[in-house]
Amino acid sequence: MSVPALKVRDKTKLGTERPRLHKVILVNDDYTPREFVVAVLKAEFRMNQDQAYRVMMTAHRRGTCVVSVYPKDVAETKASRATEAGRKAGYPLQFTSEPEE
Ligand code: TYC
């Protein structure tokens, strides 16, 4: 008589979820010039003129706009660098990062 094979649940897959990505968010303000925001988006987030202009205008009209998503450390570094670029030029431009839903 053959012994029924025991079904062993393969739990390895449970540990293979990819880490959640984090959003970088552009926040509107009343002082930073539009062209400056566009220049920072192009320099820090590798956007072309058209993409950068659309993101800037969305934040301008709605208050915020998601710029892109990255692994946590990359999102945090890019948000600080971009915020720092504004600060150095004397503008209150803010980029934040938060986990994606
Ligand atoms: N609201 C700014 C202006 O009218 C432009 C601006 C857009 C600033 C988006 C920040 O995230 C921003 N000069």
py3Dmol code that shows the C-alpha trace and the ligand (Angstrom):
import py3Dmol

protein = """\
ATOM      1  CA  MET A   1       0.000   0.000   0.000  1.00  0.00           C
ATOM      2  CA  SER A   2       1.339   3.350  -0.940  1.00  0.00           C
ATOM      3  CA  VAL A   3       1.492   6.071   1.663  1.00  0.00           C
ATOM      4  CA  PRO A   4      -0.293   9.253   0.588  1.00  0.00           C
ATOM      5  CA  ALA A   5       2.191  12.023   0.033  1.00  0.00           C
ATOM      6  CA  LEU A   6       2.005  14.649   2.709  1.00  0.00           C
ATOM      7  CA  LYS A   7       1.137  18.019   1.343  1.00  0.00           C
ATOM      8  CA  VAL A   8       3.736  20.404   2.667  1.00  0.00           C
ATOM      9  CA  ARG A   9       2.753  24.018   2.187  1.00  0.00           C
ATOM     10  CA  ASP A  10       5.502  25.999   0.528  1.00  0.00           C
ATOM     11  CA  LYS A  11       5.730  29.092   2.701  1.00  0.00           C
ATOM     12  CA  THR A  12       8.729  30.557   0.917  1.00  0.00           C
ATOM     13  CA  LYS A  13       6.502  32.650  -1.345  1.00  0.00           C
ATOM     14  CA  LEU A  14       5.109  34.511   1.663  1.00  0.00           C
ATOM     15  CA  GLY A  15       8.467  36.151   2.220  1.00  0.00           C
ATOM     16  CA  THR A  16       9.005  37.308  -1.336  1.00  0.00           C
ATOM     17  CA  GLU A  17       6.723  40.367  -1.425  1.00  0.00           C
ATOM     18  CA  ARG A  18       8.487  43.372  -2.846  1.00  0.00           C
ATOM     19  CA  PRO A  19       8.926  46.324  -0.509  1.00  0.00           C
ATOM     20  CA  ARG A  20       6.246  48.974  -0.968  1.00  0.00           C
ATOM     21  CA  LEU A  21       7.165  51.962  -3.054  1.00  0.00           C
ATOM     22  CA  HIS A  22       7.040  55.517  -1.781  1.00  0.00           C
ATOM     23  CA  LYS A  23       5.498  58.475  -3.596  1.00  0.00           C
ATOM     24  CA  VAL A  24       7.321  61.763  -3.991  1.00  0.00           C
ATOM     25  CA  ILE A  25       4.779  64.576  -3.760  1.00  0.00           C
ATOM     26  CA  LEU A  26       5.168  68.137  -5.019  1.00  0.00           C
ATOM     27  CA  VAL A  27       3.430  70.724  -2.825  1.00  0.00           C
ATOM     28  CA  ASN A  28       2.175  74.047  -4.185  1.00  0.00           C
ATOM     29  CA  ASP A  29       3.128  77.403  -2.665  1.00  0.00           C
ATOM     30  CA  ASP A  30       2.516  81.035  -3.620  1.00  0.00           C
ATOM     31  CA  TYR A  31       6.142  82.112  -4.056  1.00  0.00           C
ATOM     32  CA  THR A  32       8.225  79.674  -6.096  1.00  0.00           C
ATOM     33  CA  PRO A  33       8.248  80.678  -9.785  1.00  0.00           C
ATOM     34  CA  ARG A  34       6.668  78.152 -12.138  1.00  0.00           C
ATOM     35  CA  GLU A  35       9.805  77.928 -14.298  1.00  0.00           C
ATOM     36  CA  PHE A  36      11.910  77.140 -11.247  1.00  0.00           C
ATOM     37  CA  VAL A  37       9.612  74.250 -10.266  1.00  0.00           C
ATOM     38  CA  VAL A  38       9.808  72.922 -13.826  1.00  0.00           C
ATOM     39  CA  ALA A  39      13.626  73.162 -13.791  1.00  0.00           C
ATOM     40  CA  VAL A  40      13.861  71.212 -10.502  1.00  0.00           C
ATOM     41  CA  LEU A  41      11.494  68.511 -11.766  1.00  0.00           C
ATOM     42  CA  LYS A  42      13.606  68.106 -14.916  1.00  0.00           C
ATOM     43  CA  ALA A  43      16.904  68.023 -13.037  1.00  0.00           C
ATOM     44  CA  GLU A  44      15.959  65.772 -10.136  1.00  0.00           C
ATOM     45  CA  PHE A  45      13.268  63.528 -11.625  1.00  0.00           C
ATOM     46  CA  ARG A  46      14.510  63.178 -15.198  1.00  0.00           C
ATOM     47  CA  MET A  47      11.351  64.612 -16.710  1.00  0.00           C
ATOM     48  CA  ASN A  48      11.121  66.374 -20.039  1.00  0.00           C
ATOM     49  CA  GLN A  49       9.688  69.895 -20.349  1.00  0.00           C
ATOM     50  CA  ASP A  50       6.184  68.687 -21.100  1.00  0.00           C
ATOM     51  CA  GLN A  51       5.979  66.194 -18.218  1.00  0.00           C
ATOM     52  CA  ALA A  52       7.494  68.693 -15.783  1.00  0.00           C
ATOM     53  CA  TYR A  53       5.106  71.458 -16.846  1.00  0.00           C
ATOM     54  CA  ARG A  54       2.062  69.206 -16.411  1.00  0.00           C
ATOM     55  CA  VAL A  55       3.135  68.056 -12.934  1.00  0.00           C
ATOM     56  CA  MET A  56       3.887  71.651 -11.872  1.00  0.00           C
ATOM     57  CA  MET A  57       0.486  72.870 -13.135  1.00  0.00           C
ATOM     58  CA  THR A  58      -1.352  70.013 -11.413  1.00  0.00           C
ATOM     59  CA  ALA A  59       0.253  70.943  -8.065  1.00  0.00           C
ATOM     60  CA  HIS A  60      -0.447  74.622  -8.795  1.00  0.00           C
ATOM     61  CA  ARG A  61      -4.162  73.970  -9.412  1.00  0.00           C
ATOM     62  CA  ARG A  62      -4.881  71.164  -6.949  1.00  0.00           C
ATOM     63  CA  GLY A  63      -2.367  71.774  -4.154  1.00  0.00           C
ATOM     64  CA  THR A  64      -0.235  68.661  -4.621  1.00  0.00           C
ATOM     65  CA  CYS A  65       0.833  66.256  -7.346  1.00  0.00           C
ATOM     66  CA  VAL A  66       2.515  62.861  -7.220  1.00  0.00           C
ATOM     67  CA  VAL A  67       5.806  63.205  -9.079  1.00  0.00           C
ATOM     68  CA  SER A  68       6.898  59.563  -9.145  1.00  0.00           C
ATOM     69  CA  VAL A  69       7.321  56.428  -7.023  1.00  0.00           C
ATOM     70  CA  TYR A  70      10.589  54.884  -5.833  1.00  0.00           C
ATOM     71  CA  PRO A  71      11.957  52.586  -3.141  1.00  0.00           C
ATOM     72  CA  LYS A  72      11.776  54.385   0.252  1.00  0.00           C
ATOM     73  CA  ASP A  73      15.398  55.561   0.439  1.00  0.00           C
ATOM     74  CA  VAL A  74      15.408  56.870  -3.152  1.00  0.00           C
ATOM     75  CA  ALA A  75      12.089  58.722  -2.626  1.00  0.00           C
ATOM     76  CA  GLU A  76      13.398  60.348   0.570  1.00  0.00           C
ATOM     77  CA  THR A  77      16.704  61.379  -0.994  1.00  0.00           C
ATOM     78  CA  LYS A  78      15.066  62.851  -4.099  1.00  0.00           C
ATOM     79  CA  ALA A  79      12.453  64.735  -2.037  1.00  0.00           C
ATOM     80  CA  SER A  80      15.172  66.277   0.203  1.00  0.00           C
ATOM     81  CA  ARG A  81      17.450  67.167  -2.707  1.00  0.00           C
ATOM     82  CA  ALA A  82      14.626  68.849  -4.606  1.00  0.00           C
ATOM     83  CA  THR A  83      13.425  70.720  -1.501  1.00  0.00           C
ATOM     84  CA  GLU A  84      17.022  71.786  -0.820  1.00  0.00           C
ATOM     85  CA  ALA A  85      17.381  73.135  -4.381  1.00  0.00           C
ATOM     86  CA  GLY A  86      14.449  75.469  -3.662  1.00  0.00           C
ATOM     87  CA  ARG A  87      15.783  76.472  -0.252  1.00  0.00           C
ATOM     88  CA  LYS A  88      19.193  77.347  -1.718  1.00  0.00           C
ATOM     89  CA  ALA A  89      17.494  79.653  -4.220  1.00  0.00           C
ATOM     90  CA  GLY A  90      15.428  81.255  -1.440  1.00  0.00           C
ATOM     91  CA  TYR A  91      12.098  79.542  -2.257  1.00  0.00           C
ATOM     92  CA  PRO A  92       9.756  77.619   0.079  1.00  0.00           C
ATOM     93  CA  LEU A  93       9.308  74.803  -2.469  1.00  0.00           C
ATOM     94  CA  GLN A  94       8.445  71.514  -0.748  1.00  0.00           C
ATOM     95  CA  PHE A  95       8.663  67.895  -1.845  1.00  0.00           C
ATOM     96  CA  THR A  96       7.460  65.217   0.566  1.00  0.00           C
ATOM     97  CA  SER A  97       7.465  61.420   0.442  1.00  0.00           C
ATOM     98  CA  GLU A  98       5.043  58.855   1.808  1.00  0.00           C
ATOM     99  CA  PRO A  99       4.298  55.143   1.354  1.00  0.00           C
ATOM    100  CA  GLU A 100       2.086  54.168  -1.560  1.00  0.00           C
ATOM    101  CA  GLU A 101      -1.305  52.647  -0.568  1.00  0.00           C
TER     102      GLU A 101
END
"""
ligand_1 = """\
13
TYC
N 2.063 78.532 -7.361
C 3.340 78.963 -7.873
C 3.173 80.293 -8.615
O 2.066 80.674 -8.953
C 3.981 77.939 -8.836
C 4.149 76.629 -8.158
C 3.591 75.478 -8.738
C 4.856 76.520 -6.978
C 3.737 74.225 -8.115
C 5.018 75.284 -6.352
O 4.588 72.948 -6.341
C 4.454 74.144 -6.930
N 4.272 80.986 -8.862
"""
view = py3Dmol.view(width=600, height=400)
view.addModel(protein, "pdb")
view.setStyle({"model": 0}, {"cartoon": {"style": "trace"}})
view.addModel(ligand_1, "xyz")
view.setStyle({"model": 1}, {"stick": {}})
view.zoomTo()
view.show()
